[in-house]
């Protein structure tokens, strides 16, 4: 879906919250020539990513979480290597799921990585799946957000614990000159304006498309 809205074959892509590499593997299957940069904070998952992509010359793995301020933070999870791991400590006692500190992880701002490692290049696709911390990740893009063509992110129950609303994403991305789309079973829906009915905390994927030509 993201590549369809891009309208061309991606040259540079970023996977933030790589987990064990399923999204990255699918992206490489469709576009084996893409220059792919993957961020994943969990030590056990980084080991799996290194095993999964040992010969992929164009896959750069970085063991780090992302936010708007660099430093170190605690990664919480229900179990080691879980896809639910987050910098947000979730309260899921009603589901009999307990989140405990798993490890202390490095946290970087994407704008710093974009300037230092990527040399300020335009980015075709960014996927963010960080279990409730997506807004802080996007804020950490700084000026780099203007050089992203397609941005895919998740919104759902994790944002209850993060105390983040869909309105926060709408305002941030609208100010950055992006069109916002919701992915549904029937296709994509263009969200032309914000409404309170958008505040439904069920797992939903969104795609933001930069209106500027890159």
C-alpha positions, 0 to 999 in steps of 0.5 A: 500500500505504501509503495502504491501511494509512493508511485515509484520504486523506493530507493531508500526506506526506513523500518522503525520498530523492526522486531524480527524483520517481517515488514523489512523482508516483504519490502526487500522481496518486492524491491530487492534494490532498496537501501533499507535502514532498520531500527530495533531496540531489543537485544534478542530481536537484533540478534534475529535480524542479523541472522535473517539478513546476513548477506543483505548488503543494503540492510543497515541494522541499528540497535536503538529506539527513537524519540524526540530526545536522545539518551537512554530509556527503559524498554518494557514488555510482556516477554523477551522479544515480544512485538508488544515491547514499548517505551510506554509501560502498558497497563493490561491487567484486565487482560492478565498481561503484565509489563515489566522492565526488560532492558535499558536501551539507547534512544536516538533522534531520527533527524540526527541519524538522517543528517549524519548517516543518511546525509540528508537524502530524501526518503521514500518510505518510513514505517513506524510500529513502536507500540504507542511511541509513534508520535514522539518518534515523528517529533524526533524527525525534525526537518527530516520529515520534509524529506519523507514521501510516504510515512506509515504508522499504527494507532490503537490501544497502546496510545491509551497508555501513552495518553496520545490522541489521533488529533495529535497526529493529525495536527502534526502531519497536517502542519508538515503538509501531508495528506492522511489516509486510513487503511481499511479492509475495503481500501484506503480512505482519505481523511480530509479533516479531523473529527472526534469520531477518529478517536477509536483505539483499535489497531489501525494503520495510517499512511501519510503522503507528503504533498511536496515532490521529492 
